[in-house]
Amino acid sequence: MSDRKHILILTSWYPNEKEPYLGNFVHQFAEALSKRHDITLLYSDFSTKDKYGMVQEKHNPHFNVCRAYIPSSKGIFHKYVASKMGLDWMEKNLPKVDMIHAHIGIRDWYHFLWTRKRLQRPMIYTEHGSYFIENQFSKLSFFKRFGLKRLFKFTYENIAVSEFLAENMRKQTKKKIEVIGNFLPNEWFSLNVNPEPETEYRFLHISGMDQNKNPQGILDACKILKERGILNWHFSLVSESDTNSFQDWTKKNGLEQNISFQKHVSHKEMPQLYADHDCFVLNSAQETFSIVNAEALCFGLHLITTPVGFLYKDKTEYVDKVPFNSPEELANKMIDSIKKRKSSGKRGRVFVEQFKEDLILDQYEKVYQNVLK
């Protein structure tokens, strides 16, 4: 499409006062897409009681964000009111929308469908969440399962961020599920790939440190390295979550010199964070895409990961796969990485070029063309 369109992005997850990193990939997607189209992002914010019943519009240099504030303790009627407030404001103050692009259906599927019906515009739907994975979907309430299936029915295109997620979504619908991955910024591919490892081999992990990520399994593997007398390494664990219990465990086991904890860093600081390390470790039970794995490979780090996300069936030789919650096997891979001074180098960057921002947006442009023709 040569002319700019006005695209409305709807999302169930978006950074807010309580969770500043929630759905930050939707923010990054909206910012990237704004280089090609006019973007409005409409979001129901349940993170604060102070702005109840208020609609706030914020125009940043890239796109408009319209938030309708409603406390999370309120029921579905109040959530409906929040959705209506946001739509009323948008229709009164902004140009007509050409199409709707919804992200993450779990919380606001009814809002997505109501917006589509009211605006009478075509809608596509991209899913990022893990709740379609079979062992999780069956645990959802009937209301949520019903709503997600309705969402499939009334969208022009349904998209998953990885083939792994698409396989699970296809179990809930007969409609076609396309696969378009998450993206890495264009400018990252012009930055330096990390240099040869220094004397001290440096491991990195970034996550919310929840049970699904199994951070304790990583710490147990580190303890095994110490017990085997291997000390020429350092492990950085980065998380926005509370890590006090893990820090206490580290001190109790005498690993303060080898393990450090850091609060979540901004997206702009991520390249330097990766450049300061040699190997990324992900010990997760399941991931829909796993952007951190792609980011680590972009900067030439060696990768030790469970078979999840976009790598769950991949046999790339410079990626070491480990089973979930096996500290002994993880420790063995870490020791091997230290001894061989492993890195993926430029090969890792070439592999993840498939997720370069422009290439991912080009795929979405084809979807938009099909919807708007």
Salt bridges, closest charged atoms under 4 A:
ASP3 OD2 - LYS5 NZ 2.94
GLU17 OE2 - LYS51 NZ 3.39
GLU31 OE1 - HIS27 NE2 3.42
GLU31 OE2 - HIS62 NE2 4.00
ASP38 OD1 - ARG4 NE 3.15
ASP45 OD2 - ARG67 NH1 2.73
ASP88 OD2 - LYS84 NZ 2.87
ASP88 OD1 - ARG118 NH2 2.33
GLU91 OE1 - ARG118 NH2 2.58
ASP108 OD2 - ARG107 NH2 2.82
GLU134 OE1 - LYS171 NZ 3.06
GLU163 OE2 - ARG170 NH1 2.65
GLU167 OE2 - LYS313 NZ 3.39
GLU178 OE2 - LYS176 NZ 2.91
GLU198 OE2 - ARG202 NH1 3.80
GLU240 OE1 - HIS264 ND1 2.99
ASP278 OD1 - ARG202 NH2 2.98
GLU287 OE2 - LYS213 NZ 2.42
GLU317 OE2 - ARG347 NH1 3.34
ASP320 OD2 - HIS302 NE2 2.84
ASP320 OD2 - LYS342 NZ 3.06
GLU328 OE2 - ARG228 NH2 2.24
ASP336 OD1 - LYS340 NZ 3.31
ASP336 OD2 - LYS342 NZ 2.84
GLU357 OE2 - LYS35 NZ 2.84
ASP358 OD1 - ARG36 NH2 3.64
ASP362 OD1 - ARG36 NH1 2.93
GLU365 OE2 - ARG36 NH1 3.72
GLU365 OE2 - HIS37 NE2 2.90
